[in-house]
Amino acid sequence: MHQLPFPDNRPASGAAMDTVVPRRHGRTIALAVAGLLAVLAAAFAIWHWMPRGLQVVAADLRIATVERGIFRDDIAVRANAEPLTAVMLDSVESGRIEEVHARDGDLVTRGQLLFRISNPQRNLELLARQSEYAQQISNLSTLRVAEQSNRTERQRRLDDLSFALEQAQKTLARTERLAGQGFVSAVALEEAGDRRDKARRALTLEQRSIEAEDKVRGNALGRLEETILGLATGLRLVEQTVDALAVRAPVAGRLTDFRLQVGESIVTGKRVGRIDDPQRFKLSALVDEYYLNRVSVGRLGAVTQDGRRYGVKVGTVYPQIKEGRFTAELLFTESQPAVLSPGQSLDAQITLGEPAPALLLPNGAFVSDSGAAWVYVLTDATHAERREIRAGRRNNAQIEVLSGLAPGERVIVSGYAAFGNSVRLQLH
């Protein structure tokens, strides 16, 4: 066997048999790209098929299209008929019902007796006032009789004193003549003058006494007469109180809410019924608080009954809000329905302005949930997004859209309460 020589006598390593092959990167890159595309495709498929937004049933929604049209600035309300005038019946006295002469629903005339109350205390008060009044009248009569007697006596004294003065004056005159002729002494003349002066002083004193006495008696009579007038006024009040025990109809009309029973106790101020005007009526309507600043006195409207329209106008607005509504009273401007009963309901229309072109959206339940500040707009057949809008006037059927929507867009107009704060909806 021939043996090949090895240089340097080194053992064989096999290195001469190995060849360096360069690495191929293209396959690896292709596989990586293919894997990435597969992942993206899967992610896209998942994203595409995964629900986007709150899922809702399309059949449960009411969807409307934004359109241009004529906005009719009026509102429809349900109004109840009420008597135009009504007089409340309140008991002005307390006691026991002794008699009832009318029934609920009766037509009564002014002054007709409705019921009678018994109150022994009032009758005793009347007797006491009558007795006191009679006593004072007797005292006044006695005082006047005494005054007349005293006046006669004073006049007699005045007459006597006047006569005495006249006699004294005559005596003095004769004495003066005789003294001038020398037949009477100066002492006699002086005495005659003194008697005349005395008689004059007596008359003057009596006159002053009579004037003072007349003044005192006049004051006493005046005070007594004032007292009697006061007693007479009090007596009339008590008599009126006793008369009020027999309650009569203050006006003519239909007796309503009257349900008194004989033997029933009643207290002062208790509402026992009312008397309604049976011929003339007004309407009371509850209106949404949104229209409070627009429904004002004088606004015109109409109601329809049996195919005929009757003109009305706003007569009174009560601004107190209760459960989101306020009350407006409507008055018939000309005629009223021939057959109308208290409590009867009518459909009324109140005009707030003239019709005008506008971008319109049907009024719906969404208004109470969003305040017409935002809506859900359909982006395609199965999706809707929340969008802010600006709304203007509204009536029972229409909402005026000022901005945020375009003609032809479709909007969910049913209630939003079930959607919470969802920004997107998916319809299925």
C-alpha positions in Angstrom: 0.0 0.0 0.0 1.3 3.3 -1.1 1.4 5.9 1.6 1.2 9.6 0.7 3.6 11.8 2.3 2.5 14.5 4.7 4.6 17.6 5.0 6.4 18.1 8.3 5.2 14.6 9.2 1.9 16.2 10.7 -1.2 14.1 11.0 -4.1 14.6 8.5 -6.9 17.1 9.9 -9.4 17.1 7.0 -9.3 20.9 6.7 -8.7 20.6 3.0 -12.0 18.9 2.5 -14.3 21.9 4.1 -15.8 24.7 1.9 -17.3 28.0 3.2 -20.9 28.6 2.0 -22.4 32.2 2.3 -25.7 32.6 4.4 -29.1 33.1 2.5 -31.3 35.9 4.4 -34.1 36.3 1.8 -36.1 33.2 3.0 -36.0 34.4 6.6 -37.3 37.9 5.7 -40.0 36.4 3.5 -41.2 34.2 6.3 -41.2 37.1 8.7 -43.2 39.3 6.4 -45.7 36.6 5.7 -46.2 36.0 9.4 -46.6 39.7 10.1 -49.2 40.0 7.3 -51.0 37.0 8.7 -51.1 38.7 12.2 -52.4 42.0 10.7 -55.0 40.2 8.7 -56.2 38.4 11.7 -56.2 41.6 13.8 -58.1 43.4 11.0 -60.6 40.5 10.9 -61.0 40.6 14.6 -61.4 44.4 14.6 -63.8 44.3 11.7 -66.0 41.7 13.3 -65.7 42.9 16.9 -68.7 45.2 18.0 -67.8 48.9 18.0 -69.9 51.0 20.5 -73.0 50.0 22.5 -75.1 47.4 20.8 -78.8 48.4 20.4 -81.7 46.8 18.6 -82.5 48.8 15.5 -86.1 47.8 15.6 -86.5 49.5 18.9 -85.4 52.9 17.6 -87.3 55.6 15.9 -85.1 57.2 13.2 -86.0 60.4 11.3 -84.4 62.4 8.5 -83.4 66.1 8.8 -85.4 68.1 6.3 -86.0 71.6 5.3 -89.6 72.8 5.7 -91.9 75.3 7.3 -91.7 75.6 11.1 -95.1 76.3 12.6 -94.5 78.3 15.8 -97.4 76.9 17.9 -97.9 74.4 20.6 -100.7 71.9 21.3 -101.9 71.5 24.9 -104.6 69.6 26.7 -107.0 71.9 28.5 -109.7 71.4 31.0 -112.9 73.4 31.1 -113.6 75.4 34.2 -116.4 77.9 35.1 -115.4 81.4 34.2 -116.5 82.6 37.6 -116.9 80.7 40.8 -117.9 81.8 44.3 -116.5 79.8 47.2 -118.8 78.9 50.1 -117.1 79.0 53.4 -118.8 78.7 56.8 -118.6 81.9 58.7 -120.0 80.3 61.9 -119.5 77.1 63.7 -122.2 74.8 65.0 -124.3 71.9 64.1 -126.1 71.4 60.8 -129.9 71.6 61.6 -131.3 71.8 58.0 -130.1 71.2 54.5 -132.2 72.7 51.7 -130.0 72.1 48.6 -128.1 69.3 47.0 -124.9 69.1 45.0 -125.4 70.0 41.4 -128.6 72.1 42.0 -129.1 75.4 40.1 -129.7 77.9 42.9 -130.8 81.6 42.8 -129.4 84.5 44.7 -130.6 84.5 48.3 -131.8 80.9 48.3 -131.5 79.1 51.6 -128.9 76.4 51.4 -128.5 75.2 55.0 -129.0 76.3 58.6 -126.7 76.0 61.6 -127.7 76.0 65.2 -125.4 77.8 67.7 -127.0 78.6 71.1 -124.1 80.8 72.1 -124.8 83.2 69.3 -128.5 83.4 70.3 -127.5 84.2 73.9 -125.2 86.9 72.7 -128.0 88.4 70.7 -130.3 88.5 73.7 -127.6 90.1 75.9 -126.9 92.8 73.3 -130.6 93.5 72.8 -131.1 93.8 76.6 -128.1 96.2 76.9 -129.2 98.3 74.0 -132.8 98.5 75.4 -131.3 99.6 78.8 -129.3 102.4 77.3 -132.2 103.6 75.2 -134.2 103.7 78.5 -131.4 105.7 80.2 -131.3 108.1 77.3 -135.0 108.6 77.4 -134.9 109.2 81.2 -132.1 111.7 80.8 -133.9 113.6 78.0 -137.1 113.7 80.1 -135.1 115.1 83.1 -133.4 117.6 80.8 -136.7 118.8 79.5 -138.0 119.2 83.1 -134.9 121.1 84.1 -135.1 123.3 81.1 -138.6 124.3 82.0 -137.6 125.0 85.6 -134.6 127.1 84.4 -136.7 129.0 82.0 -139.2 129.8 84.8 -136.4 131.1 87.0 -135.0 133.2 84.2 -138.5 134.7 83.6 -138.8 135.5 87.3 -135.3 137.1 87.4 -136.0 139.0 84.2 -139.3 140.3 85.6 -137.6 141.3 88.9 -134.9 143.2 86.9 -137.6 145.0 84.9 -139.4 146.0 88.1 -136.2 147.2 89.7 -135.4 149.3 86.6 -138.9 150.8 86.6 -138.7 151.6 90.4 -135.3 153.2 89.9 -136.7 155.3 87.0 -139.6 156.6 89.1 -137.3 157.2 92.1 -135.0 159.2 89.9 -137.9 161.4 88.7 -139.2 161.9 92.2 -135.7 162.6 93.5 -135.3 165.3 90.8 -138.5 167.0 92.1 -137.3 166.8 95.6 -139.9 164.3 96.8 -137.4 161.4 97.5 -134.2 161.5 99.4 -130.9 160.5 98.0 -130.8 157.4 100.2 -134.0 156.1 98.7 -132.6 156.7 95.2 -129.4 154.9 96.1 -131.4 151.9 97.5 -133.5 151.7 94.3 -130.2 151.6 92.3 -128.8 148.9 94.5 -131.9 146.7 94.0 -131.7 147.2 90.3 -128.0 146.1 90.3 -128.8 143.1 92.5 -131.6 141.9 90.1 -129.2 142.3 87.2 -126.5 140.3 88.9 -128.9 137.6 89.8 -130.1 137.3 86.2 -126.5 137.2 84.8 -125.5 134.6 87.3 -128.5 132.4 86.5 -127.8 132.7 82.8 -124.2 131.6 83.3 -125.3 128.7 85.5 -127.8 127.6 82.8 -125.1 127.8 80.1 -122.7 125.7 82.2 -125.4 123.2 83.1 -126.5 122.9 79.4 -122.9 122.2 78.4 -122.5 119.4 80.9 -125.8 117.9 80.1 -125.1 118.2 76.4 -121.8 116.4 76.8 -123.5 113.6 78.8 -126.2 113.3 76.2 -123.6 113.2 73.4 -121.6 110.4 75.1 -124.8 108.4 75.8 -125.9 108.8 72.2 -122.4 107.6 71.0 -122.7 104.7 73.4 -126.1 103.8 72.0 -124.8 104.1 68.4 -122.0 101.7 69.3 -124.4 99.3 70.9 -126.6 99.5 67.8 -123.6 98.7 65.6 -122.7 95.8 67.8 -126.3 94.6 67.9 -126.4 94.7 64.1 -123.2 92.6 63.9 -124.6 90.1 66.3 -127.8 90.0 64.3 -125.8 89.4 61.2 -123.9 86.7 62.9 -127.2 85.0 63.9 -128.5 85.6 60.4 -125.3 83.9 59.1 -126.5 80.7 60.8 -128.9 80.5 57.9 -126.6 80.3 54.9 -127.9 81.6 51.6 -126.6 81.6 48.1 -124.6 84.8 47.5 -125.1 84.5 43.7 -127.1 82.5 41.2 -125.4 79.4 39.6 -124.7 75.7 40.0 -124.0 74.4 43.4 -120.8 72.2 43.3 -118.9 70.1 45.9 -121.8 70.5 48.4 -122.1 67.5 50.6 -123.4 68.6 54.0 -125.5 66.2 56.2 -127.9 67.1 58.9 -126.3 66.6 62.3 -122.8 67.2 61.0 -120.6 69.6 63.0 -119.1 72.5 61.2 -116.3 74.9 62.1 -115.6 78.5 61.0 -113.8 78.8 57.7 -114.6 75.3 56.5 -115.1 75.1 52.7 -118.6 73.7 52.1 -118.8 74.1 48.3 -118.9 76.7 45.6 -121.3 78.2 43.1 -120.2 78.0 39.5 -121.3 80.1 36.5 -123.2 77.4 34.5 -123.1 79.4 31.2 -119.6 80.8 30.7 -116.3 78.8 30.8 -112.6 79.2 30.6 -109.9 76.6 29.9 -107.0 75.6 32.2 -103.9 74.2 30.4 -100.7 72.7 31.7 -97.8 73.8 29.5 -94.2 72.6 29.5 -91.8 74.9 31.4 -89.8 75.3 28.2 -92.4 77.7 26.9 -92.8 79.8 30.1 -91.0 82.9 28.5 -93.0 82.7 25.3 -96.5 82.1 26.6 -97.8 85.5 27.6 -101.1 87.2 28.3 -102.9 88.0 25.0 -101.4 85.1 22.9 -104.1 83.8 20.6 -105.1 80.2 19.9 -108.0 77.9 19.1 -109.8 74.8 20.3 -111.7 72.3 18.2 -114.8 70.5 19.2 -117.1 68.6 16.9 -115.3 69.9 13.9 -115.7 73.5 14.8 -112.9 75.9 15.8 -113.3 78.4 18.7 -110.9 81.2 19.2 -109.2 81.6 22.5 -106.5 83.8 24.1 -104.2 83.5 27.0 -105.9 85.4 29.9 -103.6 84.5 32.9 -100.2 82.8 33.2 -99.3 81.3 36.6 -95.5 81.0 36.5 -95.2 78.5 39.4 -93.5 75.4 38.0 -94.8 72.0 39.2 -93.5 68.7 37.8 -92.0 70.6 34.9 -95.1 72.4 33.8 -96.9 75.7 34.5 -100.6 76.7 34.2 -102.1 79.0 31.7 -105.8 80.1 31.6 -107.4 80.4 28.1 -110.4 82.6 27.6 -112.9 82.3 24.7 -112.6 85.4 22.5 -116.1 85.1 20.9 -118.4 82.1 21.2 -117.8 78.9 23.1 -118.9 75.3 22.5 -122.6 74.9 23.1 -122.2 71.9 25.3 -119.4 72.2 27.9 -119.1 70.8 31.4 -116.6 71.5 34.2 -113.6 69.2 33.9 -114.2 68.4 30.2 -110.9 68.1 28.3 -110.3 69.9 25.0 -107.3 70.0 22.6 -106.1 73.6 22.4 -103.5 75.2 20.2 -101.6 78.3 21.2 -99.8 80.4 18.5 -96.4 81.8 19.5 -95.3 83.2 16.2 -95.6 83.3 12.4 -94.6 80.2 10.3 -91.1 80.4 8.8 -88.7 78.2 6.7 -86.3 76.2 8.8 -84.2 73.0 9.0 -86.5 70.6 10.9 -86.2 67.5 13.0 -89.2 65.7 14.3 -89.8 66.2 18.1 -89.3 63.0 20.0 -88.4 61.5 23.4 -84.7 62.3 22.9 -85.5 66.0 23.8 -86.2 65.2 27.4 -83.0 63.1 27.7 -80.6 65.4 25.9 -82.3 68.8 26.1 -81.9 68.9 22.3 -78.2 69.8 22.9 -76.9 66.6 21.2 -78.2 63.7 19.1 -77.1 60.3 17.8 -76.5 60.6 14.0 -76.3 57.5 11.8 -72.9 57.3 10.1 -73.9 54.2 8.1 -76.6 51.6 8.1 -75.4 50.0 11.4 -73.6 52.7 13.3 -74.5 56.0 15.0 -72.3 58.6 16.7 -73.1 61.2 19.3 -73.0 64.8 18.0 -73.5 68.2 19.5 -76.2 70.4 17.9 -77.8 73.8 18.5 -81.6 73.8 18.5 -83.9 76.8 18.3 -87.7 76.9 18.6 -89.8 73.8 19.1 -93.4 72.7 19.1 -95.1 69.5 19.8 -94.1 68.0 16.4 -91.0 69.9 15.2 -87.7 71.1 16.4 -85.8 73.9 14.6 -82.1 73.0 14.0 -79.8 76.0 13.9 -76.5 74.1 13.6 -74.8 70.7 13.8 -77.0 68.8 11.3 -77.4 68.9 7.5 -80.4 68.1 5.4 -80.7 64.4 4.6 -78.9 63.1 7.7 -80.6 60.5 9.7 -81.1 60.9 13.5 -82.3 58.7 16.3 -85.3 60.6 17.8 -86.4 58.0 20.3 -85.3 58.1 24.0 -81.7 58.1 24.9 -82.0 57.0 28.6 -80.9 53.4 27.9 -77.7 54.5 26.1 -76.1 56.1 29.1 -73.0 58.1 28.1 -72.1 56.0 25.1 -70.4 58.0 22.3 -71.1 55.3 19.6 -73.9 52.9 19.0 -73.9 49.7 16.9 -77.3 48.8 15.4 -78.2 45.2 14.8 
